[in-house]
Amino acid sequence: MAVSEPDSGVIPVPSLQEYFRDSVDAAMASNRLAVESHTAHYVVNLLTLFSRSEALHDKAECGIAPKPLALMLADAAAAPTDESRNATLQHLGDVALFVAGFMAEGLDRKAVGIGYYVRMGGGAYHTLSLALPANPRGRAFAPVFAELAAKFGEVVDVLNDVRHASNAGRDQDVLRLYENWLTTGSQRAGRLLRQLGIQPLKQPGSVREH
């Protein structure tokens, strides 16, 4: 069973994680959404994980875009082991949640809308919550995925608020720069983030100056 917190293997970036924690807490409060602490922690770690664009993008097969959710679902169905299936379902749910919540504006230009991501992501988390083995790790994560499945659309709204949280220039600048760095690997965006006190995680691939 390859279920793990989404920050596994990630170099800790306390400032970025703290920024997302504060933003998620504020957005949940404004949306009057109550979730268990482990679920909120998972969402914060998910945002931190996807500060590495290679965690979101399957460059080997899909260029710079995330792998299509339907292909991930097919991979899960064809997985040779329960461990592989669960890992794929987790990644599907994670990608769907992040894209629907944090990159929703780009979905307006796609053939499928945000509802598709909500259905696919919520379904993946629901299936995963039922499929986890009854060991300590499975018992710890099953309620997290069950809650994310049940409240997927509401968590998407929270992440949309994180993206548009404040009219304050600094918050908007940070998120705009972060999105630019996340999607393009811009050295300039990374440098400006560091000047604002945010240390983005390094990418192993090439980046370009903007």
N, CA, C and O of each residue as an XYZ file, in Angstrom:
840
protein
N       0.856     -1.186      0.000
C       0.000      0.000      0.000
C       0.890      1.234      0.000
O       1.608      1.503      0.964
N       0.829      1.983     -1.110
C       1.754      3.108     -1.278
C       1.058      4.423     -1.018
O       1.114      5.339     -1.839
N       0.412      4.513      0.104
C      -0.218      5.772      0.478
C       0.729      6.508      1.394
O       1.254      5.938      2.351
N       0.945      7.763      1.101
C       1.881      8.539      1.899
C       1.402      9.965      1.974
O       0.601     10.411      1.153
N       1.901     10.682      2.974
C       1.619     12.105      3.019
C       2.235     12.742      1.792
O       3.317     12.336      1.369
N       1.566     13.743      1.202
C       2.058     14.271     -0.056
C       3.350     15.029      0.056
O       3.844     15.525     -0.957
N       3.934     15.149      1.247
C       5.230     15.803      1.338
C       6.358     14.793      1.449
O       7.501     15.184      1.685
N       6.073     13.498      1.286
C       7.107     12.490      1.434
C       8.204     12.710      0.414
O       7.930     12.875     -0.774
N       9.442     12.714      0.872
C      10.576     12.868     -0.014
C      10.835     14.286     -0.447
O      11.726     14.520     -1.264
N      10.089     15.242      0.069
C      10.247     16.635     -0.327
C      11.168     17.340      0.655
O      11.027     17.188      1.868
N      12.109     18.110      0.127
C      12.964     18.915      0.986
C      12.093     19.927      1.720
O      11.357     20.669      1.070
N      12.149     19.987      3.049
C      11.273     20.906      3.789
C      11.504     22.359      3.397
O      12.645     22.809      3.294
N      10.419     23.085      3.179
C      10.481     24.516      2.894
C       9.523     25.193      3.867
O       8.390     25.507      3.504
N       9.971     25.420      5.100
C       9.055     25.885      6.139
C       8.305     27.150      5.764
O       7.118     27.266      6.066
N       8.970     28.112      5.109
C       8.306     29.374      4.821
C       7.147     29.183      3.856
O       6.083     29.771      4.045
N       7.340     28.366      2.822
C       6.274     28.123      1.861
C       5.150     27.323      2.509
O       3.976     27.632      2.307
N       5.494     26.308      3.278
C       4.476     25.509      3.946
C       3.689     26.358      4.940
O       2.469     26.231      5.044
N       4.384     27.218      5.662
C       3.704     28.099      6.614
C       2.771     29.061      5.886
O       1.668     29.338      6.357
N       3.213     29.566      4.743
C       2.369     30.466      3.953
C       1.075     29.761      3.549
O      -0.015     30.314      3.690
N       1.211     28.530      3.046
C       0.019     27.793      2.641
C      -0.846     27.429      3.845
O      -2.073     27.446      3.749
N      -0.228     27.103      4.967
C      -1.013     26.757      6.153
C      -1.873     27.938      6.581
O      -3.064     27.777      6.848
N      -1.280     29.113      6.648
C      -2.032     30.301      7.042
C      -3.137     30.601      6.035
O      -4.252     30.957      6.416
N      -2.821     30.456      4.745
C      -3.802     30.756      3.703
C      -4.963     29.773      3.729
O      -6.120     30.173      3.605
N      -4.657     28.483      3.892
C      -5.710     27.468      3.944
C      -6.579     27.661      5.183
O      -7.804     27.567      5.100
N      -5.961     27.928      6.324
C      -6.734     28.163      7.547
C      -7.691     29.340      7.370
O      -8.856     29.265      7.762
N      -7.193     30.427      6.777
C      -8.034     31.609      6.580
C      -9.165     31.324      5.600
O     -10.299     31.751      5.818
N      -8.862     30.601      4.519
C      -9.883     30.303      3.518
C     -10.939     29.356      4.073
O     -12.123     29.505      3.770
N     -10.528     28.391      4.876
C     -11.509     27.491      5.489
C     -12.414     28.255      6.442
O     -13.616     28.000      6.503
N     -11.841     29.182      7.179
C     -12.654     29.984      8.095
C     -13.658     30.832      7.325
O     -14.822     30.916      7.714
N     -13.221     31.460      6.237
C     -14.125     32.322      5.477
C     -15.210     31.520      4.770
O     -16.307     32.027      4.537
N     -14.905     30.261      4.425
C     -15.894     29.385      3.792
C     -16.709     28.593      4.814
O     -17.602     27.829      4.447
N     -16.400     28.778      6.088
C     -17.069     28.053      7.168
C     -17.006     26.554      6.930
O     -17.978     25.829      7.141
N     -15.849     26.112      6.491
C     -15.621     24.689      6.247
C     -14.787     24.120      7.384
O     -13.674     24.580      7.640
N     -15.324     23.132      8.053
C     -14.600     22.467      9.135
C     -14.147     21.096      8.657
O     -14.959     20.296      8.192
N     -12.868     20.828      8.769
C     -12.327     19.508      8.456
C     -11.433     19.076      9.608
O     -11.001     19.891     10.423
N     -11.167     17.789      9.656
C     -10.263     17.275     10.679
C      -8.862     17.839     10.459
O      -8.476     18.165      9.336
N      -8.118     17.944     11.541
C      -6.782     18.549     11.453
C      -5.873     17.792     10.499
O      -5.066     18.402      9.797
N      -5.994     16.455     10.464
C      -5.153     15.674      9.561
C      -5.501     15.965      8.100
O      -4.628     15.940      7.232
N      -6.775     16.239      7.836
C      -7.190     16.563      6.469
C      -6.644     17.920      6.056
O      -6.143     18.073      4.942
N      -6.734     18.901      6.937
C      -6.172     20.218      6.633
C      -4.668     20.124      6.422
O      -4.122     20.764      5.523
N      -4.003     19.334      7.245
C      -2.556     19.139      7.111
C      -2.229     18.511      5.761
O      -1.243     18.883      5.124
N      -3.046     17.566      5.326
C      -2.826     16.919      4.035
C      -2.921     17.939      2.903
O      -2.093     17.939      1.992
N      -3.925     18.802      2.960
C      -4.113     19.803      1.906
C      -2.930     20.767      1.858
O      -2.445     21.099      0.777
N      -2.469     21.213      3.008
C      -1.309     22.110      3.051
C      -0.085     21.423      2.460
O       0.650     22.023      1.676
N       0.133     20.174      2.833
C       1.283     19.448      2.301
C       1.152     19.189      0.809
O       2.152     19.133      0.093
N      -0.083     19.032      0.340
C      -0.309     18.864     -1.092
C       0.153     20.099     -1.861
O       0.833     19.979     -2.880
N      -0.213     21.277     -1.379
C       0.222     22.508     -2.035
C       1.737     22.637     -2.000
O       2.352     23.076     -2.973
N       2.334     22.255     -0.879
C       3.788     22.330     -0.766
C       4.457     21.355     -1.718
O       5.456     21.689     -2.355
N       3.910     20.149     -1.817
C       4.473     19.159     -2.735
C       4.460     19.666     -4.163
O       5.451     19.531     -4.881
N       3.341     20.253     -4.584
C       3.224     20.668     -5.972
C       3.968     21.962     -6.257
O       3.848     22.511     -7.352
N       4.742     22.464     -5.283
C       5.704     23.511     -5.612
C       6.861     22.927     -6.417
O       7.663     23.671     -6.983
N       6.950     21.612     -6.469
C       7.846     20.944     -7.420
C       6.996     20.597     -8.633
O       6.108     19.750     -8.533
N       7.244     21.225     -9.767
C       6.363     20.996    -10.901
C       6.434     19.568    -11.389
O       5.470     19.081    -11.980
N       7.557     18.866    -11.163
C       7.624     17.481    -11.636
C       6.694     16.581    -10.834
O       6.363     15.486    -11.289
N       6.265     17.016     -9.652
C       5.293     16.238     -8.896
C       3.914     16.314     -9.536
O       3.105     15.401     -9.374
N       3.641     17.390    -10.258
C       2.352     17.584    -10.918
C       2.377     17.089    -12.347
O       1.392     16.526    -12.826
N       3.496     17.291    -13.040
C       3.587     17.008    -14.460
C       4.246     15.670    -14.724
O       5.242     15.320    -14.091
N       3.684     14.926    -15.660
C       4.311     13.694    -16.128
C       5.030     14.029    -17.424
O       4.494     13.821    -18.512
N       6.258     14.554    -17.301
C       6.963     15.077    -18.466
C       7.292     13.996    -19.484
O       7.353     14.266    -20.684
N       7.503     12.782    -19.010
C       7.908     11.717    -19.921
C       6.811     11.385    -20.918
O       7.099     10.996    -22.050
N       5.546     11.534    -20.507
C       4.456     11.118    -21.372
C       3.593     12.273    -21.854
O       2.984     12.182    -22.920
N       3.529     13.351    -21.094
C       2.529     14.375    -21.390
C       3.114     15.772    -21.484
O       2.400     16.748    -21.253
N       4.372     15.895    -21.810
C       4.962     17.207    -21.944
C       4.937     17.945    -20.633
O       5.306     17.396    -19.595
N       4.494     19.210    -20.673
C       4.508     20.021    -19.457
C       3.165     20.002    -18.738
O       3.003     20.666    -17.715
N       2.202     19.251    -19.260
C       0.873     19.222    -18.654
C       0.733     18.002    -17.751
O       1.407     16.993    -17.958
N      -0.146     18.093    -16.743
C      -0.425     16.898    -15.948
C      -0.994     15.793    -16.827
O      -1.674     16.066    -17.817
N      -0.720     14.564    -16.469
C      -1.276     13.430    -17.203
C      -2.796     13.484    -17.107
O      -3.322     13.752    -16.027
N      -3.521     13.236    -18.201
C      -4.983     13.279    -18.141
C      -5.532     12.347    -17.070
O      -5.027     11.243    -16.870
N      -6.568     12.806    -16.387
C      -7.130     12.022    -15.298
C      -7.654     10.678    -15.776
O      -7.538      9.680    -15.066
N      -8.230     10.642    -16.976
C      -8.756      9.378    -17.493
C      -7.651      8.348    -17.675
O      -7.863      7.157    -17.448
N      -6.466      8.809    -18.086
C      -5.340      7.887    -18.229
C      -4.852      7.407    -16.867
O      -4.462      6.249    -16.719
N      -4.870      8.294    -15.871
C      -4.507      7.862    -14.517
C      -5.481      6.806    -14.013
O      -5.075      5.821    -13.395
N      -6.770      7.016    -14.280
C      -7.770      6.051    -13.836
C      -7.564      4.713    -14.525
O      -7.701      3.661    -13.901
N      -7.235      4.752    -15.816
C      -6.944      3.513    -16.537
C      -5.718      2.825    -15.959
O      -5.692      1.601    -15.829
N      -4.704      3.608    -15.614
C      -3.507      3.038    -14.983
C      -3.862      2.361    -13.662
O      -3.352      1.284    -13.352
N      -4.735      2.994    -12.890
C      -5.134      2.405    -11.608
C      -5.872      1.089    -11.823
O      -5.647      0.115    -11.105
N      -6.758      1.070    -12.820
C      -7.518     -0.149    -13.091
C      -6.621     -1.288    -13.555
O      -6.901     -2.457    -13.291
N      -5.537     -0.940    -14.252
C      -4.631     -1.957    -14.790
C      -3.436     -2.224    -13.887
O      -2.542     -2.985    -14.256
N      -3.408     -1.617    -12.722
C      -2.249     -1.751    -11.836
C      -2.051     -3.207    -11.426
O      -3.019     -3.903    -11.117
N      -0.809     -3.666    -11.421
C      -0.546     -5.076    -11.098
C      -0.681     -5.411     -9.617
O      -0.829     -6.579     -9.258
N      -0.633     -4.403     -8.760
C      -0.715     -4.646     -7.318
C      -1.645     -3.638     -6.672
O      -1.895     -2.565     -7.220
N      -2.155     -3.992     -5.503
C      -2.975     -3.050     -4.741
C      -2.176     -1.801     -4.393
O      -2.710     -0.691     -4.409
N      -0.908     -1.980     -4.081
C      -0.049     -0.853     -3.721
C       0.047      0.142     -4.867
O      -0.082      1.349     -4.663
N       0.273     -0.366     -6.067
C       0.379      0.504     -7.236
C      -0.950      1.182     -7.536
O      -0.984      2.369     -7.861
N      -2.046      0.433     -7.427
C      -3.371      1.022     -7.671
C      -3.651      2.149     -6.691
O      -4.117      3.217     -7.088
N      -3.369      1.919     -5.414
C      -3.642      2.942     -4.413
C      -2.796      4.188     -4.625
O      -3.279      5.308     -4.458
N      -1.531      3.994     -4.994
C      -0.662      5.143     -5.256
C      -1.182      5.959     -6.430
O      -1.140      7.188     -6.399
N      -1.674      5.279     -7.470
C      -2.191      5.983     -8.642
C      -3.485      6.713     -8.313
O      -3.684      7.845     -8.752
N      -4.359      6.083     -7.551
C      -5.599      6.750     -7.139
C      -5.306      7.977     -6.286
O      -5.961      9.008     -6.431
N      -4.326      7.866     -5.402
C      -3.960      9.019     -4.575
C      -3.452     10.162     -5.446
O      -3.837     11.315     -5.251
N      -2.589      9.842     -6.405
C      -2.051     10.892     -7.274
C      -3.164     11.510     -8.117
O      -3.175     12.722     -8.333
N      -4.092     10.693     -8.591
C      -5.223     11.213     -9.371
C      -6.022     12.207     -8.526
O      -6.320     13.313     -8.975
N      -6.361     11.808     -7.312
C      -7.110     12.713     -6.445
C      -6.353     13.983     -6.146
O      -6.925     15.073     -6.147
N      -5.053     13.843     -5.887
C      -4.230     15.010     -5.566
C      -4.167     15.989     -6.731
O      -4.339     17.195     -6.550
N      -3.917     15.460     -7.937
C      -3.813     16.325     -9.116
C      -5.154     17.000     -9.394
O      -5.203     18.198     -9.674
N      -6.239     16.233     -9.316
C      -7.562     16.808     -9.574
C      -7.875     17.924     -8.583
O      -8.404     18.967     -8.968
N      -7.553     17.712     -7.317
C      -7.824     18.729     -6.301
C      -6.997     19.979     -6.543
O      -7.511     21.095     -6.465
N      -5.721     19.795     -6.837
C      -4.849     20.948     -7.042
C      -5.254     21.734     -8.286
O      -5.360     22.960     -8.238
N      -5.478     21.041     -9.393
C      -5.804     21.736    -10.636
C      -7.149     22.446    -10.513
O      -7.272     23.605    -10.908
N      -8.157     21.765     -9.971
C      -9.480     22.383     -9.838
C      -9.456     23.557     -8.874
O     -10.165     24.543     -9.072
N      -8.645     23.452     -7.835
C      -8.651     24.488     -6.820
C      -7.670     25.604     -7.031
O      -7.934     26.749     -6.663
N      -6.521     25.278     -7.630
C      -5.447     26.269     -7.693
C      -5.170     26.748     -9.110
O      -4.487     27.755     -9.297
N      -5.684     26.051    -10.099
C      -5.446     26.441    -11.490
C      -6.765     26.450    -12.249
O      -6.809     26.141    -13.440
N      -7.842     26.808    -11.552
C      -9.181     26.699    -12.117
C      -9.383     27.583    -13.334
O     -10.136     27.225    -14.240
N      -8.722     28.734    -13.369
C      -8.937     29.654    -14.484
C      -8.543     29.017    -15.810
O      -9.162     29.294    -16.837
N      -7.520     28.167    -15.799
C      -7.096     27.510    -17.027
C      -8.091     26.491    -17.533
O      -8.062     26.140    -18.712
N      -8.982     26.001    -16.662
C      -9.956     25.002    -17.092
C     -11.000     25.594    -18.021
O     -11.659     24.862    -18.759
N     -11.159     26.911    -17.993
C     -12.131     27.544    -18.883
C     -11.767     27.334    -20.343
O     -12.627     27.411    -21.221
N     -10.488     27.070    -20.604
C     -10.037     26.894    -21.982
C      -9.923     25.425    -22.368
O      -9.436     25.103    -23.452
N     -10.371     24.529    -21.486
C     -10.254     23.102    -21.744
C     -11.608     22.502    -22.105
O     -12.660     23.083    -21.839
N     -11.549     21.317    -22.723
C     -12.782     20.651    -23.132
C     -13.595     20.178    -21.935
O     -14.820     20.087    -22.009
N     -12.915     19.878    -20.834
C     -13.614     19.450    -19.621
C     -13.521     20.560    -18.587
O     -12.518     21.269    -18.504
N     -14.574     20.699    -17.808
C     -14.615     21.780    -16.834
C     -14.280     21.315    -15.438
O     -13.839     20.187    -15.220
N     -14.502     22.215    -14.498
C     -14.132     21.940    -13.119
C     -14.953     20.789    -12.534
O     -14.465     20.047    -11.681
N     -16.199     20.641    -12.992
C     -17.033     19.555    -12.483
C     -16.436     18.187    -12.749
O     -16.565     17.276    -11.931
N     -15.785     18.044    -13.890
C     -15.125     16.779    -14.232
C     -14.021     16.471    -13.233
O     -13.879     15.332    -12.788
N     -13.239     17.484    -12.881
C     -12.153     17.283    -11.920
C     -12.705     16.948    -10.539
O     -12.133     16.127     -9.822
N     -13.812     17.581    -10.166
C     -14.428     17.292     -8.873
C     -14.914     15.847     -8.829
O     -14.699     15.148     -7.839
N     -15.568     15.399     -9.896
C     -16.082     14.025     -9.922
C     -14.950     13.007     -9.926
O     -14.984     12.030     -9.178
N     -13.954     13.233    -10.764
C     -12.849     12.284    -10.869
C     -12.030     12.252     -9.582
O     -11.703     11.177     -9.078
N     -11.702     13.418     -9.056
C     -10.895     13.472     -7.843
C     -11.631     12.928     -6.633
O     -11.075     12.157     -5.851
N     -12.891     13.336     -6.481
C     -13.676     12.830     -5.362
C     -13.880     11.330     -5.445
O     -13.838     10.634     -4.431
N     -14.103     10.830     -6.658
C     -14.266      9.389     -6.837
C     -13.003      8.620     -6.513
O     -13.058      7.548     -5.909
N     -11.859      9.166     -6.914
C     -10.583      8.503     -6.626
C     -10.332      8.439     -5.126
O      -9.940      7.397     -4.601
N     -10.555      9.546     -4.440
C     -10.358      9.554     -2.988
C     -11.336      8.602     -2.290
O     -10.964      7.918     -1.337
N     -12.584      8.559     -2.766
C     -13.573      7.667     -2.152
C     -13.153      6.210     -2.317
O     -13.164      5.442     -1.355
N     -12.784      5.834     -3.536
C     -12.340      4.460     -3.778
C     -11.131      4.127     -2.923
O     -11.042      3.040     -2.352
N     -10.204      5.065     -2.840
C      -8.995      4.849     -2.054
C      -9.321      4.667     -0.575
O      -8.726      3.821      0.093
N     -10.253      5.448     -0.066
C     -10.592      5.350      1.361
C     -11.146      3.978      1.715
O     -10.990      3.511      2.843
N     -11.795      3.329      0.745
C     -12.362      2.001      0.980
C     -11.366      0.885      0.709
O     -11.545     -0.241      1.173
N     -10.313      1.198     -0.046
C      -9.380      0.164     -0.490
C      -8.179     -0.003      0.423
O      -7.454     -0.992      0.315
N      -7.959      0.940      1.312
C      -6.761      0.872      2.146
C      -6.826     -0.315      3.099
O      -7.890     -0.623      3.636
N      -5.707     -0.975      3.310
C      -5.690     -2.116      4.231
C      -5.876     -1.667      5.673
O      -5.644     -0.509      6.020
N      -6.293     -2.597      6.489
C      -6.584     -2.278      7.889
C      -5.332     -2.373      8.751
O      -5.307     -3.062      9.770
N      -4.296     -1.665      8.319
C      -3.089     -1.553      9.135
C      -3.052     -0.139      9.720
O      -3.905      0.677      9.371
N      -2.103      0.176     10.589
C      -2.110      1.505     11.216
C      -2.098      2.651     10.215
O      -2.811      3.637     10.400
N      -1.302      2.539      9.159
C      -1.238      3.621      8.178
C      -2.547      3.742      7.409
O      -3.035      4.846      7.168
N      -3.105      2.614      7.030
C      -4.381      2.643      6.331
C      -5.484      3.237      7.182
O      -6.300      4.021      6.697
N      -5.509      2.862      8.457
C      -6.536      3.410      9.360
C      -6.341      4.904      9.587
O      -7.307      5.623      9.847
N      -5.100      5.376      9.492
C      -4.843      6.808      9.667
C      -5.286      7.610      8.450
O      -5.834      8.704      8.587
N      -5.048      7.062      7.250
C      -5.321      7.826      6.036
C      -6.734      7.647      5.499
O      -7.241      8.537      4.816
N      -7.380      6.528      5.787
C      -8.721      6.306      5.242
C      -9.689      7.431      5.603
O     -10.426      7.877      4.725
N      -9.728      7.917      6.853
C     -10.641      9.024      7.159
C     -10.285     10.319      6.435
O     -11.169     11.113      6.112
N      -9.000     10.537      6.179
C      -8.577     11.735      5.444
C      -9.137     11.697      4.031
O      -9.729     12.670      3.565
N      -8.947     10.561      3.344
C      -9.429     10.466      1.970
C     -10.948     10.438      1.912
O     -11.540     10.965      0.969
N     -11.588      9.831      2.908
C     -13.049      9.832      2.944
C     -13.588     11.251      3.097
O     -14.571     11.618      2.454
N     -12.946     12.046      3.946
C     -13.404     13.424      4.138
C     -13.133     14.271      2.899
O     -13.964     15.094      2.516
N     -11.975     14.073      2.271
C     -11.691     14.804      1.038
C     -12.685     14.439     -0.055
O     -13.096     15.299     -0.835
N     -13.076     13.157     -0.116
C     -14.066     12.740     -1.111
C     -15.415     13.393     -0.845
O     -16.063     13.890     -1.766
N     -15.835     13.390      0.415
C     -17.150     13.926      0.769
C     -17.226     15.441      0.609
O     -18.294     15.985      0.326
N     -16.094     16.121      0.791
C     -16.074     17.589      0.773
C     -15.198     18.125     -0.351
O     -14.663     19.229     -0.254
N     -15.050     17.339     -1.423
C     -14.111     17.708     -2.478
C     -14.429     19.080     -3.053
O     -13.544     19.928     -3.168
N     -15.696     19.301     -3.417
C     -16.064     20.587     -3.992
C     -15.843     21.745     -3.043
O     -15.456     22.835     -3.465
N     -16.086     21.517     -1.766
C     -15.872     22.574     -0.775
C     -14.385     22.874     -0.592
O     -13.997     24.027     -0.406
N     -13.558     21.831     -0.645
C     -12.114     22.063     -0.543
C     -11.606     22.778     -1.790
O     -10.699     23.606     -1.699
N     -12.178     22.468     -2.951
C     -11.839     23.205     -4.168
C     -12.139     24.686     -3.978
O     -11.336     25.537     -4.361
N     -13.285     24.998     -3.391
C     -13.616     26.401     -3.124
C     -12.585     27.045     -2.200
O     -12.205     28.199     -2.391
N     -12.144     26.299     -1.212
C     -11.116     26.812     -0.299
C      -9.841     27.133     -1.065
O      -9.245     28.191     -0.864
N      -9.423     26.228     -1.938
C      -8.192     26.473     -2.688
C      -8.362     27.615     -3.682
O      -7.410     28.346     -3.958
N      -9.576     27.774     -4.223
C      -9.831     28.950     -5.055
C      -9.670     30.224     -4.245
O      -9.147     31.220     -4.745
N     -10.118     30.198     -2.998
C      -9.944     31.366     -2.140
C      -8.483     31.587     -1.785
O      -8.041     32.728     -1.651
N      -7.731     30.503     -1.633
C      -6.294     30.654     -1.410
C      -5.674     31.373     -2.599
O      -4.820     32.245     -2.439
N      -6.115     30.998     -3.783
C      -5.582     31.631     -4.997
C      -5.974     33.100     -5.085
O      -5.198     33.930     -5.559
N      -7.161     33.410     -4.633
C      -7.665     34.791     -4.720
C      -7.938     35.340     -3.317
O      -8.903     36.075     -3.110
N      -7.101     34.986     -2.377
C      -7.421     35.202     -0.965
C      -7.570     36.661     -0.597
O      -8.472     37.016      0.163
N      -6.721     37.501     -1.110
C      -6.660     38.863     -0.597
C      -6.445     39.837     -1.734
O      -5.826     39.505     -2.745
N      -6.955     41.029     -1.564
C      -6.669     42.089     -2.524
C      -5.355     42.779     -2.218
O      -4.919     43.669     -2.948
N      -4.728     42.358     -1.125
C      -3.436     42.942     -0.765
C      -2.413     42.579     -1.817
O      -2.322     41.425     -2.237
N      -1.647     43.563     -2.242
C      -0.705     43.353     -3.333
C       0.294     42.258     -3.071
O       0.618     41.492     -3.978
N       0.803     42.160     -1.832
C       1.845     41.177     -1.574
C       1.312     39.758     -1.745
O       1.978     38.916     -2.347
N       0.106     39.485     -1.218
C      -0.441     38.145     -1.360
C      -0.655     37.797     -2.823
O      -0.321     36.698     -3.266
N      -1.218     38.750     -3.578
C      -1.446     38.489     -4.991
C      -0.130     38.284     -5.720
O      -0.014     37.397     -6.565
N       0.872     39.112     -5.391
C       2.166     38.973     -6.048
C       2.791     37.624     -5.750
O       3.333     36.980     -6.648
N       2.720     37.187     -4.493
C       3.308     35.902     -4.125
C       2.659     34.774     -4.907
O       3.353     33.928     -5.472
N       1.326     34.757     -4.943
C       0.643     33.662     -5.615
C       0.833     33.713     -7.122
O       0.964     32.675     -7.772
N       0.850     34.936     -7.685
C       1.081     35.051     -9.123
C       2.481     34.583     -9.486
O       2.667     33.856    -10.462
N       3.463     35.000     -8.701
C       4.835     34.564     -8.949
C       4.977     33.065     -8.747
O       5.655     32.386     -9.519
N       4.333     32.553     -7.701
C       4.422     31.118     -7.431
C       3.813     30.313     -8.570
O       4.386     29.310     -8.994
N       2.644     30.747     -9.074
C       2.015     30.036    -10.183
C       2.900     30.091    -11.423
O       3.023     29.104    -12.147
N       3.521     31.256    -11.667
C       4.425     31.389    -12.807
C       5.608     30.440    -12.662
O       5.981     29.745    -13.607
N       6.193     30.421    -11.468
C       7.340     29.530    -11.239
C       6.930     28.067    -11.357
O       7.665     27.252    -11.915
N       5.736     27.735    -10.822
C       5.254     26.367    -10.847
C       5.055     25.866    -12.267
O       5.430     24.739    -12.592
N       4.458     26.713    -13.122
C       4.088     26.260    -14.454
C       5.199     26.406    -15.477
O       5.222     25.668    -16.462
N       6.128     27.343    -15.271
C       7.159     27.590    -16.288
C       8.569     27.327    -15.802
O       9.475     27.159    -16.620
N       8.784     27.286    -14.491
C      10.145     27.153    -13.986
C      10.963     28.421    -14.134
O      12.193     28.372    -14.133
N      10.287     29.561    -14.260
C      10.973     30.827    -14.499
C      11.992     31.138    -13.406
O      11.648     31.166    -12.224
N      13.234     31.371    -13.794
C      14.267     31.765    -12.840
C      13.928     33.111    -12.209
O      14.168     33.328    -11.021
N      13.369     34.014    -13.014
C      13.003     35.331    -12.491
C      11.951     35.200    -11.395
O      12.076     35.814    -10.335
N      10.911     34.397    -11.649
C       9.874     34.213    -10.642
C      10.450     33.599     -9.376
O      10.089     34.002     -8.270
N      11.342     32.630     -9.529
C      11.977     32.027     -8.365
C      12.798     33.021     -7.576
O      12.786     33.011     -6.345
N      13.520     33.888     -8.290
C      14.344     34.895     -7.624
C      13.470     35.890     -6.854
O      13.788     36.262     -5.724
N      12.361     36.319     -7.479
C      11.480     37.270     -6.814
C      10.781     36.644     -5.611
O      10.551     37.316     -4.606
N      10.443     35.361     -5.713
C       9.870     34.679     -4.562
C      10.842     34.680     -3.391
O      10.449     34.914     -2.248
N      12.106     34.418     -3.681
C      13.105     34.416     -2.609
C      13.242     35.803     -1.987
O      13.457     35.935     -0.782
N      13.114     36.842     -2.827
C      13.187     38.202     -2.301
C      12.005     38.512     -1.386
O      12.113     39.342     -0.484
N      10.871     37.838     -1.624
C       9.687     38.013     -0.791
C       9.701     37.095      0.425
O       8.748     37.074      1.204
N      10.788     36.333      0.588
C      10.907     35.465      1.747
C      10.404     34.060      1.535
O      10.315     33.289      2.491
N      10.065     33.699      0.288
C       9.595     32.356     -0.033
C      10.704     31.632     -0.774
O      11.188     32.115     -1.798
N      11.109     30.475     -0.263
C      12.175     29.702     -0.892
C      11.550     28.543     -1.659
O      11.205     27.528     -1.054
N      11.394     28.670     -2.991
C      10.794     27.571     -3.753
C      11.735     26.388     -3.814
O      12.954     26.538     -3.734
N      11.149     25.200     -3.957
C      11.957     24.000     -4.093
C      12.617     23.979     -5.454
O      12.019     24.400     -6.444
N      13.836     23.495     -5.510
C      14.570     23.455     -6.762
C      14.039     22.345     -7.647
O      13.628     21.291     -7.162
N      14.050     22.585     -8.932
C      13.684     21.588     -9.910
C      14.949     21.037    -10.547
O      15.900     21.784    -10.775
N      14.975     19.752    -10.835
C      16.162     19.198    -11.462
C      16.266     19.512    -12.935
O      17.357     19.444    -13.501
N      15.147     19.859    -13.581
C      15.155     20.105    -15.006
C      15.585     21.518    -15.347
O      15.921     22.313    -14.470
N      15.568     21.814    -16.642
C      15.972     23.141    -17.096
C      14.880     24.141    -16.814
O      13.697     23.801    -16.787
N      15.286     25.385    -16.602
C      14.351     26.481    -16.416
C      14.749     27.585    -17.361
O      15.852     27.592    -17.908
N      13.834     28.524    -17.549
C      14.153     29.604    -18.465
C      13.928     30.939    -17.796
O      13.092     31.063    -16.902
N      14.674     31.935    -18.230
C      14.567     33.285    -17.678
C      13.456     34.026    -18.391
O      13.331     33.962    -19.614
N      12.637     34.742    -17.599
C      11.560     35.559    -18.184
C      11.822     37.012    -17.880
O      11.041     37.877    -18.277
